[in-house]
Amino acid sequence: MMEETRIQTGIEGLDHMLHGGLKPGSAILVRGAPGTGKTSMAFQFLLEGAKCKEPGLFVTFEEFPHSLYRDAESLGFDLRTLEAAGNLHIIFTSPAVLFRSLKDFESPIYQTLLNGNIHRIVIDSMSHFARLTHDTRELRNIHATVINSLRREHITTLLLCEENRAAYRQVDQGGLSYLSDGLILLRYVEVESTIQRAIVVLKLRGSDHAREIRHYQIQRGGLSVGEVFKHHSAILSGISRRN
């Protein structure tokens, strides 16, 4: 039996944790506090797609394209060139417009998916859909519509989500963690009075994956995943203990 082709993220160390990459057409939730590198991960995911001739789409609800260009340039990424070549599309819109568009095959956004031959998409961020309703059942239906619309087109998706106490409750109420095919957590952690970054793959439906918690850094070139945290426990609590 032939092994299924994996969608690589282009992030050193993470694809190893994912046992080769993501399953094609899967929707992966990436949770983390501001500054943990969610957008950097998204850039690398889309850049890797461009290298593999898999055009990508970045949907943003807060940042104008020029802000994304600036942030990407600080990491050494040239988004403008990718756009000019048709390997990347950036859409600044609202959660309501995206939700309606994914139900309408004739909408400009849906047409971008089809005509742009989009293989990869990033949505930044799913936290904003909670503004559309206070009804948890309706929010779950919104999340399901968005995710299933992209699955239907076999698009591999990163769903970025802000992690704080309020946002976590909203995500949990909307069932986003359950609807997603995978969950990657980015965290600030305190280790012996220093703030470090930790990454862990908590879920990857239909595939095995590494379960250890690893260090990662953000530098020019983006995220780089390093060694496993050793000799410490309670890493994900934020304040670790030496074993």
Secondary structure by P-SEA (a helix, b strand, c coil): cccccccccccccccccccccccccbbbbbbbcccccaaaaaaaaaaaaaaacbbbbbbbccccaaaaaaaaaaacccaaaaaaaccbbbbbbcaaaaaaaaaccccaaaaaaaaacccbbbbccccccccccccaaaaaaaaaaaaaaaaaaccbbbbbbbbcaaaaaaaaaacccccccbbbbbbbbbcccccbbbbbbccccccccccbbbbbbbccccbbbbbcccccccccccccccc
